[in-house]
Structures are given as C-alpha cells and as structure tokens.
Amino acid sequence: MPAFLIFGAGFIGQRVLKLDIKSISTMSLYLMLPFLTFDTFYSNELNIEYFYMFLFTFILALIMVILTVTYGFFIKADKTQMSAMLLGTIFPNSGNYGAPVAMFAFGTVGFQYAVIFMVIHAFLINTVGIFIASYGSEKATSIKESLMRVLKMPVLYGFLFGVLFQGFHIELPATIQDGIRLVGSASIPTVMLILGMQLAEIKPQKFELKYVNSVTIFRMLISPLLAVVLVSFMPVNDMIKNVFILLAAMPIAANTTLLAVQFNVKPDLTSFMTLVTTLISLITIPLTIFFIR
C-alpha cells in the first residue's frame, strides 16, 4: 500500500498536470541515483556475497532467455516479437518498484541489498537489453555504441567510486556523507512517482493475447519460482535470498519501454505488458512477501 500510494500520486499528477516525464526521469537517473549507489557501496563492506549476487542474477537472466526463446520458437514469433518478449521476461522493475518495496518489507538492510541488485539490473538493461532491442529493430546498434551507452550511465560511476572509496579507506566528512545520503534518499520517492507517471501515459490497445499472457506468466510466476530454486544454492544470508526472490517477482522494468520506443520494438505492446504486469503485482507482490516471511 505505501508503494502504490506513491505510484497513485504520480499517476494522478501526470493526468492532471501533464508534466515532462523525460526531464524528471533524466534528473533522477543522472543527478540522484548515482548518489544512492555511491552511498550504498561506500557504506557497506564488500565481501564474497556481492559476487554471488552478480552471479545468480546473471544465471536467472540466462535461464529466462533460454525459456523465452524456446517458447518464441514454438509460437513462431518473428525477431521483433521475440525481442519484445525478451525485454518483458528478463528485466524486473528493481529500480522504481523493487527497491522501495524491499525497504517497506525488509527495512534498511533489505533496501541496501535491493540497491545492489538494482545496479546489476541497470548494467544488464544497458548491455544485454540494448543488444536485444537493436536485434529486433531495423536500426542496428554496434558493440561500440552499446559500450558507449553503458559508459555514459552515471549509476556505474556511483558504484565504482563507492567501491574505490571503501577499498582505499577514504573517509568523507560527516557533513558530506549527510548531503550524499539526503540526495540519494530523495531518489526513491522520485523514481516511484515517475513509474506512476509513466503508467498514466500508457493507452490500452488490442494485442495478441499469446504474447501478453506468455510474458505475464514468465515474468510474474516462472521468474520468482526459479528464484526460489536458485536461492537454495546461494551461499549467502537469508536477507539477500529474500530480496532476490522479491525482485524476481517484480513486473516488467519501466526502462524496457524506453528501449522499445527508441528501437521500435513493438513499443505499444511492451508498454501494455508493463501496465498489465504492474497491475497484477498488486496481488502477487503481497503474496510473495507473505510466503517469504
């Protein structure tokens, strides 16, 4: 309820005020989230658990790719339809949905782990996601262009500087840390409002149900079930396992819509699937938290 109250505020605000979502999203991505990422990696001691978080996130993504491509082959999906399905099944909304819900469900520690997963997912979206979107579009993107896009992501530098400052034991004055933490904390309600605003811009249309239904089942059911299986092999603490399962149960990442629009990969279908999975999460996310606990 706390999360959807904020989503609702963004939804209603966009309907009434017609704000420029791109400007607000750019501010959040380039000015706020890097501070949150830096603070997370600067404040938390690095250990082997971080490696397992990266490893098992990639394993889950790889399994989802294999399952989606296999299913797409049997329903005879073309490359554009296949790309749209992959964008929907691989990438969960860990940024403007997952991390805030983890904070409400598991407190500060759960939230910090969720931010780490969020950075991993952001890296995946801006590498694997760009490749998938460019593959399904007539507008091809080279490996160099994809790498340049990754290098332009400020969240990456927030991660790198946070790790370096901690690794070299660089102590920041308390006042500087407070300022960084203040901006980083502001990013959470901002990205939640942005999601509500993005949902307000989605217009339902008629689509082939085999794509909507399959992506919804893969994203909202199969992904969290696979996560439950994978955590049994993860040599990490229970909180990381809980956050991993919760984020795997999240709806489609809002950023996939931006990729679908940019590369013309069924943008209307991708947006509609994002809306459907987000609405279904009203039921599935509370159930997921209930079973985790």
LUMTI-786765 format. One record per residue (C-alpha): x, y, z; residue in one letter. Coordinates in nm, 4 decimals. Example, Ala and Ser with C-alpha at 12.3 -4.5 7.8 and 13.67 -1.06 7.14 Angstrom:
# LUMTI-786765
<rogu x="1.2300" y="-0.4500" z="0.7800" residu="A"/>
<rogu x="1.3670" y="-0.1060" z="0.7140" residu="S"/>
END
This chain:
# LUMTI-786765
<rogu x="0.0000" y="0.0000" z="0.0000" residu="M"/>
<rogu x="0.2715" y="0.2591" z="0.0766" residu="P"/>
<rogu x="0.4318" y="0.1928" z="-0.2618" residu="A"/>
<rogu x="0.1080" y="0.2124" z="-0.4588" residu="F"/>
<rogu x="0.0003" y="0.5288" z="-0.2775" residu="L"/>
<rogu x="0.3109" y="0.6957" z="-0.4217" residu="I"/>
<rogu x="0.2572" y="0.5370" z="-0.7634" residu="F"/>
<rogu x="-0.1003" y="0.6656" z="-0.7491" residu="G"/>
<rogu x="0.0157" y="1.0177" z="-0.6685" residu="A"/>
<rogu x="0.2407" y="1.0119" z="-0.9757" residu="G"/>
<rogu x="-0.0399" y="0.8671" z="-1.1899" residu="F"/>
<rogu x="-0.2944" y="1.1315" z="-1.0860" residu="I"/>
<rogu x="-0.0370" y="1.4105" z="-1.1028" residu="G"/>
<rogu x="0.0519" y="1.3204" z="-1.4608" residu="Q"/>
<rogu x="-0.3120" y="1.3002" z="-1.5643" residu="R"/>
<rogu x="-0.3829" y="1.6437" z="-1.4200" residu="V"/>
<rogu x="-0.0591" y="1.8380" z="-1.4680" residu="L"/>
<rogu x="0.0820" y="1.6742" z="-1.7859" residu="K"/>
<rogu x="0.4412" y="1.7003" z="-1.6653" residu="L"/>
<rogu x="0.7528" y="1.6357" z="-1.8736" residu="D"/>
<rogu x="0.8400" y="1.2815" z="-1.7652" residu="I"/>
<rogu x="1.1661" y="1.2722" z="-1.9596" residu="K"/>
<rogu x="1.3132" y="1.5704" z="-1.7723" residu="S"/>
<rogu x="1.2191" y="1.4307" z="-1.4329" residu="I"/>
<rogu x="1.3460" y="1.0851" z="-1.5284" residu="S"/>
<rogu x="1.6760" y="1.2329" z="-1.6501" residu="T"/>
<rogu x="1.7145" y="1.4227" z="-1.3228" residu="M"/>
<rogu x="1.6551" y="1.1056" z="-1.1243" residu="S"/>
<rogu x="1.8896" y="0.8944" z="-1.3362" residu="L"/>
<rogu x="2.1769" y="1.1408" z="-1.3690" residu="Y"/>
<rogu x="2.1568" y="1.3511" z="-1.0527" residu="L"/>
<rogu x="2.0020" y="1.1363" z="-0.7791" residu="M"/>
<rogu x="2.0552" y="0.7630" z="-0.8299" residu="L"/>
<rogu x="2.4374" y="0.7951" z="-0.8550" residu="P"/>
<rogu x="2.4387" y="0.9387" z="-0.5007" residu="F"/>
<rogu x="2.2254" y="0.6492" z="-0.3754" residu="L"/>
<rogu x="2.4518" y="0.3944" z="-0.5449" residu="T"/>
<rogu x="2.7678" y="0.5587" z="-0.4117" residu="F"/>
<rogu x="2.6316" y="0.5697" z="-0.0568" residu="D"/>
<rogu x="2.5269" y="0.2035" z="-0.0721" residu="T"/>
<rogu x="2.8643" y="0.0713" z="-0.1875" residu="F"/>
<rogu x="3.0610" y="0.3172" z="0.0266" residu="Y"/>
<rogu x="2.8739" y="0.2327" z="0.3477" residu="S"/>
<rogu x="2.8530" y="-0.1472" z="0.3121" residu="N"/>
<rogu x="3.1602" y="-0.3638" z="0.3486" residu="E"/>
<rogu x="3.2459" y="-0.5549" z="0.0320" residu="L"/>
<rogu x="3.2502" y="-0.9335" z="0.0636" residu="N"/>
<rogu x="3.2021" y="-1.2549" z="-0.1335" residu="I"/>
<rogu x="2.8240" y="-1.2137" z="-0.1122" residu="E"/>
<rogu x="2.8429" y="-0.9385" z="-0.3738" residu="Y"/>
<rogu x="2.9966" y="-1.1828" z="-0.6188" residu="F"/>
<rogu x="2.7167" y="-1.4341" z="-0.5631" residu="Y"/>
<rogu x="2.4574" y="-1.1588" z="-0.6107" residu="M"/>
<rogu x="2.6084" y="-1.0811" z="-0.9516" residu="F"/>
<rogu x="2.6471" y="-1.4484" z="-1.0438" residu="L"/>
<rogu x="2.2962" y="-1.5646" z="-0.9602" residu="F"/>
<rogu x="2.1361" y="-1.2588" z="-1.1201" residu="T"/>
<rogu x="2.3107" y="-1.3487" z="-1.4470" residu="F"/>
<rogu x="2.2110" y="-1.7146" z="-1.4087" residu="I"/>
<rogu x="1.8439" y="-1.6234" z="-1.3632" residu="L"/>
<rogu x="1.8567" y="-1.3889" z="-1.6636" residu="A"/>
<rogu x="2.0197" y="-1.6593" z="-1.8777" residu="L"/>
<rogu x="1.7541" y="-1.9164" z="-1.7846" residu="I"/>
<rogu x="1.4780" y="-1.6676" z="-1.8690" residu="M"/>
<rogu x="1.6403" y="-1.6037" z="-2.2086" residu="V"/>
<rogu x="1.6526" y="-1.9760" z="-2.2874" residu="I"/>
<rogu x="1.2907" y="-2.0343" z="-2.1825" residu="L"/>
<rogu x="1.1608" y="-1.7290" z="-2.3699" residu="T"/>
<rogu x="1.3487" y="-1.8074" z="-2.6914" residu="V"/>
<rogu x="1.2312" y="-2.1689" z="-2.6782" residu="T"/>
<rogu x="0.8696" y="-2.0637" z="-2.6320" residu="Y"/>
<rogu x="0.9014" y="-1.7981" z="-2.9020" residu="G"/>
<rogu x="1.0312" y="-2.0605" z="-3.1432" residu="F"/>
<rogu x="0.7267" y="-2.2828" z="-3.0854" residu="F"/>
<rogu x="0.4757" y="-1.9992" z="-3.1388" residu="I"/>
<rogu x="0.6711" y="-1.8881" z="-3.4472" residu="K"/>
<rogu x="0.7433" y="-1.5358" z="-3.3230" residu="A"/>
<rogu x="0.9441" y="-1.3151" z="-3.5579" residu="D"/>
<rogu x="1.2574" y="-1.1355" z="-3.4372" residu="K"/>
<rogu x="1.0713" y="-0.8186" z="-3.3350" residu="T"/>
<rogu x="0.8112" y="-1.0114" z="-3.1373" residu="Q"/>
<rogu x="1.0865" y="-1.2241" z="-2.9846" residu="M"/>
<rogu x="1.2781" y="-0.9127" z="-2.8772" residu="S"/>
<rogu x="0.9664" y="-0.7599" z="-2.7212" residu="A"/>
<rogu x="0.9067" y="-1.0804" z="-2.5258" residu="M"/>
<rogu x="1.2681" y="-1.0939" z="-2.4061" residu="L"/>
<rogu x="1.2552" y="-0.7323" z="-2.2876" residu="L"/>
<rogu x="0.9490" y="-0.8243" z="-2.0851" residu="G"/>
<rogu x="1.0671" y="-1.1506" z="-1.9327" residu="T"/>
<rogu x="1.4318" y="-1.0787" z="-1.8437" residu="I"/>
<rogu x="1.4269" y="-0.7404" z="-1.6722" residu="F"/>
<rogu x="1.2336" y="-0.6833" z="-1.3465" residu="P"/>
<rogu x="1.1445" y="-0.3382" z="-1.2206" residu="N"/>
<rogu x="1.4005" y="-0.3372" z="-0.9408" residu="S"/>
<rogu x="1.4605" y="0.0403" z="-0.9517" residu="G"/>
<rogu x="1.1407" y="0.2383" z="-0.9153" residu="N"/>
<rogu x="0.9409" y="-0.0536" z="-0.7723" residu="Y"/>
<rogu x="1.1572" y="-0.3292" z="-0.6255" residu="G"/>
<rogu x="1.3930" y="-0.1245" z="-0.4086" residu="A"/>
<rogu x="1.1168" y="0.0828" z="-0.2416" residu="P"/>
<rogu x="0.9061" y="-0.2278" z="-0.1734" residu="V"/>
<rogu x="1.2130" y="-0.4028" z="-0.0280" residu="A"/>
<rogu x="1.2564" y="-0.1037" z="0.2026" residu="M"/>
<rogu x="0.8942" y="-0.1237" z="0.3222" residu="F"/>
<rogu x="0.9078" y="-0.5039" z="0.3559" residu="A"/>
<rogu x="1.2557" y="-0.5677" z="0.4973" residu="F"/>
<rogu x="1.3832" y="-0.2351" z="0.6292" residu="G"/>
<rogu x="1.7127" y="-0.0574" z="0.5648" residu="T"/>
<rogu x="1.9259" y="-0.3704" z="0.5244" residu="V"/>
<rogu x="1.6901" y="-0.5197" z="0.2670" residu="G"/>
<rogu x="1.6800" y="-0.1894" z="0.0842" residu="F"/>
<rogu x="2.0609" y="-0.1717" z="0.0621" residu="Q"/>
<rogu x="2.0767" y="-0.5182" z="-0.0906" residu="Y"/>
<rogu x="1.7981" y="-0.4208" z="-0.3324" residu="A"/>
<rogu x="2.0030" y="-0.1209" z="-0.4493" residu="V"/>
<rogu x="2.2949" y="-0.3540" z="-0.5260" residu="I"/>
<rogu x="2.0652" y="-0.5755" z="-0.7330" residu="F"/>
<rogu x="1.9287" y="-0.2601" z="-0.8970" residu="M"/>
<rogu x="2.2797" y="-0.1662" z="-1.0146" residu="V"/>
<rogu x="2.3279" y="-0.5162" z="-1.1565" residu="I"/>
<rogu x="1.9942" y="-0.4966" z="-1.3401" residu="H"/>
<rogu x="2.0794" y="-0.1498" z="-1.4731" residu="A"/>
<rogu x="2.4013" y="-0.2908" z="-1.6160" residu="F"/>
<rogu x="2.2097" y="-0.5770" z="-1.7783" residu="L"/>
<rogu x="1.9476" y="-0.3482" z="-1.9303" residu="I"/>
<rogu x="2.2091" y="-0.1170" z="-2.0762" residu="N"/>
<rogu x="2.4118" y="-0.4012" z="-2.2285" residu="T"/>
<rogu x="2.2016" y="-0.7117" z="-2.2917" residu="V"/>
<rogu x="1.8825" y="-0.5039" z="-2.3179" residu="G"/>
<rogu x="2.0286" y="-0.2758" z="-2.5838" residu="I"/>
<rogu x="2.1539" y="-0.5757" z="-2.7809" residu="F"/>
<rogu x="1.8096" y="-0.7418" z="-2.7700" residu="I"/>
<rogu x="1.6313" y="-0.4206" z="-2.8684" residu="A"/>
<rogu x="1.8726" y="-0.3494" z="-3.1526" residu="S"/>
<rogu x="1.8444" y="-0.7087" z="-3.2758" residu="Y"/>
<rogu x="1.4675" y="-0.6754" z="-3.3032" residu="G"/>
<rogu x="1.4836" y="-0.3427" z="-3.4839" residu="S"/>
<rogu x="1.5870" y="-0.2318" z="-3.8283" residu="E"/>
<rogu x="1.8000" y="0.0306" z="-3.6545" residu="K"/>
<rogu x="2.1144" y="-0.1665" z="-3.5769" residu="A"/>
<rogu x="2.3436" y="-0.0740" z="-3.2899" residu="T"/>
<rogu x="2.7127" y="-0.1608" z="-3.2920" residu="S"/>
<rogu x="2.9001" y="-0.3091" z="-2.9975" residu="I"/>
<rogu x="3.0929" y="0.0179" z="-2.9653" residu="K"/>
<rogu x="2.7719" y="0.2207" z="-2.9424" residu="E"/>
<rogu x="2.6347" y="-0.0165" z="-2.6802" residu="S"/>
<rogu x="2.9524" y="0.0111" z="-2.4727" residu="L"/>
<rogu x="2.9481" y="0.3910" z="-2.5004" residu="M"/>
<rogu x="2.5915" y="0.3935" z="-2.3707" residu="R"/>
<rogu x="2.6991" y="0.1853" z="-2.0708" residu="V"/>
<rogu x="2.9918" y="0.4198" z="-2.0019" residu="L"/>
<rogu x="2.7538" y="0.7170" z="-2.0025" residu="K"/>
<rogu x="2.5415" y="0.5709" z="-1.7222" residu="M"/>
<rogu x="2.6205" y="0.7690" z="-1.4027" residu="P"/>
<rogu x="2.4957" y="0.4862" z="-1.1809" residu="V"/>
<rogu x="2.8031" y="0.2907" z="-1.2931" residu="L"/>
<rogu x="3.0341" y="0.5651" z="-1.1657" residu="Y"/>
<rogu x="2.8455" y="0.5864" z="-0.8372" residu="G"/>
<rogu x="2.9199" y="0.2160" z="-0.7970" residu="F"/>
<rogu x="3.2877" y="0.2485" z="-0.8974" residu="L"/>
<rogu x="3.3607" y="0.5473" z="-0.6730" residu="F"/>
<rogu x="3.1764" y="0.3867" z="-0.3812" residu="G"/>
<rogu x="3.3868" y="0.0714" z="-0.4142" residu="V"/>
<rogu x="3.7128" y="0.2687" z="-0.4562" residu="L"/>
<rogu x="3.6473" y="0.4973" z="-0.1602" residu="F"/>
<rogu x="3.5723" y="0.1977" z="0.0596" residu="Q"/>
<rogu x="3.8610" y="-0.0106" z="-0.0740" residu="G"/>
<rogu x="4.1153" y="0.2675" z="-0.0120" residu="F"/>
<rogu x="3.9534" y="0.3605" z="0.3202" residu="H"/>
<rogu x="3.8886" y="0.7207" z="0.2143" residu="I"/>
<rogu x="3.6941" y="0.8847" z="0.4968" residu="E"/>
<rogu x="3.4463" y="1.1525" z="0.3949" residu="L"/>
<rogu x="3.3445" y="1.4248" z="0.6421" residu="P"/>
<rogu x="3.0123" y="1.3548" z="0.8120" residu="A"/>
<rogu x="2.8550" y="1.6632" z="0.6552" residu="T"/>
<rogu x="2.9464" y="1.5409" z="0.3042" residu="I"/>
<rogu x="2.8058" y="1.1971" z="0.3804" residu="Q"/>
<rogu x="2.4825" y="1.3544" z="0.5058" residu="D"/>
<rogu x="2.4486" y="1.5537" z="0.1841" residu="G"/>
<rogu x="2.5091" y="1.2468" z="-0.0336" residu="I"/>
<rogu x="2.2629" y="1.0412" z="0.1702" residu="R"/>
<rogu x="1.9997" y="1.3157" z="0.1510" residu="L"/>
<rogu x="2.0113" y="1.3324" z="-0.2296" residu="V"/>
<rogu x="2.0216" y="0.9527" z="-0.2588" residu="G"/>
<rogu x="1.7210" y="0.9120" z="-0.0299" residu="S"/>
<rogu x="1.5255" y="1.1625" z="-0.2391" residu="A"/>
<rogu x="1.5706" y="0.9421" z="-0.5450" residu="S"/>
<rogu x="1.3457" y="0.6699" z="-0.4030" residu="I"/>
<rogu x="1.0138" y="0.8596" z="-0.3897" residu="P"/>
<rogu x="1.1103" y="1.0345" z="-0.7144" residu="T"/>
<rogu x="1.1511" y="0.7138" z="-0.9149" residu="V"/>
<rogu x="0.8268" y="0.5817" z="-0.7639" residu="M"/>
<rogu x="0.6425" y="0.8929" z="-0.8790" residu="L"/>
<rogu x="0.7988" y="0.8528" z="-1.2245" residu="I"/>
<rogu x="0.6629" y="0.4984" z="-1.2544" residu="L"/>
<rogu x="0.3131" y="0.6229" z="-1.1730" residu="G"/>
<rogu x="0.3548" y="0.8988" z="-1.4322" residu="M"/>
<rogu x="0.4722" y="0.6509" z="-1.6955" residu="Q"/>
<rogu x="0.1739" y="0.4262" z="-1.6305" residu="L"/>
<rogu x="-0.0567" y="0.7252" z="-1.6802" residu="A"/>
<rogu x="0.0762" y="0.7638" z="-2.0354" residu="E"/>
<rogu x="0.0066" y="0.4036" z="-2.1379" residu="I"/>
<rogu x="-0.3016" y="0.3619" z="-2.3577" residu="K"/>
<rogu x="-0.4565" y="0.0107" z="-2.3653" residu="P"/>
<rogu x="-0.4869" y="-0.1368" z="-2.7129" residu="Q"/>
<rogu x="-0.5746" y="-0.4705" z="-2.8686" residu="K"/>
<rogu x="-0.2827" y="-0.7113" z="-2.8881" residu="F"/>
<rogu x="-0.2373" y="-1.0810" z="-2.9499" residu="E"/>
<rogu x="-0.3031" y="-1.2448" z="-2.6151" residu="L"/>
<rogu x="-0.0418" y="-1.5155" z="-2.6704" residu="K"/>
<rogu x="0.2330" y="-1.2552" z="-2.6241" residu="Y"/>
<rogu x="0.0747" y="-1.0674" z="-2.3341" residu="V"/>
<rogu x="-0.0229" y="-1.3850" z="-2.1476" residu="N"/>
<rogu x="0.3099" y="-1.5622" z="-2.2003" residu="S"/>
<rogu x="0.5216" y="-1.2665" z="-2.0889" residu="V"/>
<rogu x="0.2964" y="-1.2134" z="-1.7867" residu="T"/>
<rogu x="0.3315" y="-1.5775" z="-1.6808" residu="I"/>
<rogu x="0.7083" y="-1.5791" z="-1.7364" residu="F"/>
<rogu x="0.7619" y="-1.2506" z="-1.5529" residu="R"/>
<rogu x="0.5184" y="-1.2861" z="-1.2625" residu="M"/>
<rogu x="0.5177" y="-1.6636" z="-1.1996" residu="L"/>
<rogu x="0.8087" y="-1.8516" z="-1.3533" residu="I"/>
<rogu x="1.0756" y="-1.5929" z="-1.2632" residu="S"/>
<rogu x="1.0049" y="-1.5916" z="-0.8856" residu="P"/>
<rogu x="0.9690" y="-1.9725" z="-0.8821" residu="L"/>
<rogu x="1.3093" y="-2.0057" z="-1.0482" residu="L"/>
<rogu x="1.4481" y="-1.7623" z="-0.7903" residu="A"/>
<rogu x="1.3145" y="-1.9829" z="-0.5101" residu="V"/>
<rogu x="1.5049" y="-2.2770" z="-0.6585" residu="V"/>
<rogu x="1.8245" y="-2.0774" z="-0.7160" residu="L"/>
<rogu x="1.8435" y="-1.9374" z="-0.3606" residu="V"/>
<rogu x="1.8783" y="-2.2915" z="-0.2303" residu="S"/>
<rogu x="2.2217" y="-2.2913" z="-0.3977" residu="F"/>
<rogu x="2.3215" y="-1.9381" z="-0.2904" residu="M"/>
<rogu x="2.5777" y="-1.9385" z="-0.0051" residu="P"/>
<rogu x="2.4525" y="-1.6034" z="0.1297" residu="V"/>
<rogu x="2.2434" y="-1.4784" z="0.4210" residu="N"/>
<rogu x="1.8656" y="-1.5116" z="0.4288" residu="D"/>
<rogu x="1.8034" y="-1.1411" z="0.3726" residu="M"/>
<rogu x="1.9809" y="-1.1494" z="0.0347" residu="I"/>
<rogu x="1.7808" y="-1.4578" z="-0.0602" residu="K"/>
<rogu x="1.4547" y="-1.2861" z="0.0351" residu="N"/>
<rogu x="1.5380" y="-0.9732" z="-0.1653" residu="V"/>
<rogu x="1.6475" y="-1.1851" z="-0.4628" residu="F"/>
<rogu x="1.3107" y="-1.3651" z="-0.4692" residu="I"/>
<rogu x="1.1156" y="-1.0412" z="-0.4204" residu="L"/>
<rogu x="1.2906" y="-0.8637" z="-0.7081" residu="L"/>
<rogu x="1.2457" y="-1.1689" z="-0.9325" residu="A"/>
<rogu x="0.8703" y="-1.1334" z="-0.8739" residu="A"/>
<rogu x="0.8617" y="-0.7702" z="-0.9869" residu="M"/>
<rogu x="0.6728" y="-0.6603" z="-1.3007" residu="P"/>
<rogu x="0.8442" y="-0.5548" z="-1.6230" residu="I"/>
<rogu x="1.1054" y="-0.2809" z="-1.5837" residu="A"/>
<rogu x="0.9786" y="0.0594" z="-1.6970" residu="A"/>
<rogu x="1.3095" y="0.1226" z="-1.8761" residu="N"/>
<rogu x="1.2318" y="-0.1527" z="-2.1270" residu="T"/>
<rogu x="0.9564" y="0.0699" z="-2.2660" residu="T"/>
<rogu x="1.2168" y="0.3371" z="-2.3391" residu="L"/>
<rogu x="1.4295" y="0.0823" z="-2.5270" residu="L"/>
<rogu x="1.1258" y="-0.0441" z="-2.7176" residu="A"/>
<rogu x="1.0396" y="0.3106" z="-2.8247" residu="V"/>
<rogu x="1.3970" y="0.4005" z="-2.9200" residu="Q"/>
<rogu x="1.4497" y="0.0887" z="-3.1320" residu="F"/>
<rogu x="1.0879" y="0.0488" z="-3.2467" residu="N"/>
<rogu x="1.0460" y="-0.2945" z="-3.0903" residu="V"/>
<rogu x="0.6683" y="-0.3165" z="-3.0517" residu="K"/>
<rogu x="0.6597" y="-0.0144" z="-2.8147" residu="P"/>
<rogu x="0.2800" y="-0.0237" z="-2.7679" residu="D"/>
<rogu x="0.2872" y="-0.3949" z="-2.6860" residu="L"/>
<rogu x="0.5797" y="-0.3515" z="-2.4453" residu="T"/>
<rogu x="0.4087" y="-0.0604" z="-2.2698" residu="S"/>
<rogu x="0.0834" y="-0.2532" z="-2.2375" residu="F"/>
<rogu x="0.2613" y="-0.5586" z="-2.0946" residu="M"/>
<rogu x="0.4315" y="-0.3294" z="-1.8424" residu="T"/>
<rogu x="0.0920" y="-0.1959" z="-1.7365" residu="L"/>
<rogu x="-0.0613" y="-0.5449" z="-1.7096" residu="V"/>
<rogu x="0.2216" y="-0.6908" z="-1.5000" residu="T"/>
<rogu x="0.2277" y="-0.3845" z="-1.2735" residu="T"/>
<rogu x="-0.1458" y="-0.4129" z="-1.2041" residu="L"/>
<rogu x="-0.1173" y="-0.7878" z="-1.1407" residu="I"/>
<rogu x="0.1640" y="-0.7180" z="-0.8947" residu="S"/>
<rogu x="-0.0957" y="-0.5610" z="-0.6651" residu="L"/>
<rogu x="-0.1872" y="-0.9197" z="-0.5832" residu="I"/>
<rogu x="0.1329" y="-1.1147" z="-0.6483" residu="T"/>
<rogu x="0.3804" y="-0.8954" z="-0.4577" residu="I"/>
<rogu x="0.1940" y="-0.9099" z="-0.1226" residu="P"/>
<rogu x="0.1600" y="-1.2872" z="-0.1709" residu="L"/>
<rogu x="0.5316" y="-1.3155" z="-0.2449" residu="T"/>
<rogu x="0.6220" y="-1.1212" z="0.0709" residu="I"/>
<rogu x="0.3783" y="-1.3348" z="0.2723" residu="F"/>
<rogu x="0.5342" y="-1.6619" z="0.1555" residu="F"/>
<rogu x="0.8899" y="-1.5290" z="0.2016" residu="I"/>
<rogu x="0.8132" y="-1.4434" z="0.5612" residu="R"/>
END
